[in-house]
Amino acid sequence: MIYIFIAVIAVIAAIFIYRKHQGGKKVPQGLQVLDADSKIIYNTDTNMTRFIARRELWGSGTIKLVDLGYSATNLFIIMVTSPYYNASYSSPPAITITMTNTSLTWSNVPKNSSEGVPAEVLLGVY
């Protein structure tokens, strides 16, 4: 009975060691975007992404990464909520959001709460 118990423990240990040292089958970290044919079209496994701020965008303005303490890095945004204009607007202005690697510029977002709600974005770098 004791030999069977020792054999079972040895088999479990061998499986554990085999899986731990199995080469080339590591799960990549980061984000991968695939096309319809399962080909990678965007891969962030070599760059680590980090969210650095959540901002409400009102009116017009610019956020520069250098002002947030980051330089020479790539900026990305995720829109959390799109701005909504007050129902009294018959045709609200077209919202413009422009990005470069180091800055975010926007215009024609509601200027205050009587016009509507702000555009909320998550700012990130990679």
N, C-alpha and C positions, 0 to 999 in steps of 0.2 A: 504494500500500500504506500509506503514511504517512497519507494522508487518511482511509482506513478506520479506522485505529487512533485517530486524533484524534476521528472521529465517534463511535466506540464509547465513548470516555472521556467525551465531551460528553453522550451519552445517559445513561450511568450517573450522571454528576454531576447531571443534570437530575432523574432519578428520585429520587436521594438528597435533593436540595433540596426537591422536591415533598413527599416523605413527611415530612421534618423540619418543614415549615411547614404541614402539613395541619391546619386548625383544627377543634376540636370532636370530635376522635376520640382524645382522650387516655384512657389506661387509668386508671380511678380507683384510688386507694390506700385500703386499709381492708378491712373485712369487710361483705359484703352477704348477708342472709338472704332467700331468696325463698320464696313460698308455691307451691302446686301450679299456679297460673296464671301463674307467673313475675313476680308483682308483688313489689316490694321491701317487706318488712315490717320490716326492721331494717337500718340503714345507718350505718357508722362512718366514712364518708369525710370527715366534718367534725370528727371527734374521733379523735385518735391514741391507740391502745391501747398499754399498756406493762406488761409483767410485772415485778413488783417483788419478789416473794419466793416461795419454795417452803417450805411449812410442814407439819410432822407434827402433827396434832391428836390429843391424848390426853385422856381424861376429859372435862372440861368447861372452858370458858373463853371468852374474848373477845379478838379482835385489833381494835384501833382504828387507822385510817389515820394519825391524828395521832401515834400512837406510832411509826409507821414513817417519819415525816417528811412525810406528805402531809395536806393539809387541803382541805375543800370540793371533793372530787372524787368521781367515781363508782367504786365498787368492783365487781369481778366476780371469780368464782372458776371454776376448772376442776378437777374432782375427778380426781386422778391415780389413786389407788387407794381403793376403798371399804374401810372397816374390816372386819376379819374377827374374829369372836369365837371363842374356844377351843371345840373340839368338846365339851368337858364341859358347856357351857351347853345346857340343854334348850330354853330360850327366851330368847335374848339381848334386852336392852332395846332399845327403838326409838331409833334415832339421830335427833337433831334438829339441823339446821343452819339458822340464820336469818341473813339479810343485810339490811343497810340500805345507803344510799349511802356510809356512812363506817365501818361496822364489820361484823365477822363473829362470830357467837356460835354455839357448839356445845355439845351435852351428850349423855350416854350413849354416848360413844365408849369403847372399851376403855381402862382406866386405866393398864395396864402390859403388859409383854410376856407375862405369865402369863395375862392375859385374852384377848389377841389382838394384832392389829396396828393401828397408828394409821390415821387417815384422812389421806392426803397430798393437799394442794391447792396449786394455783398461784394466787397472788393477783395481780390486775392492776388497773390504773386506766385510765380513759378520760375 
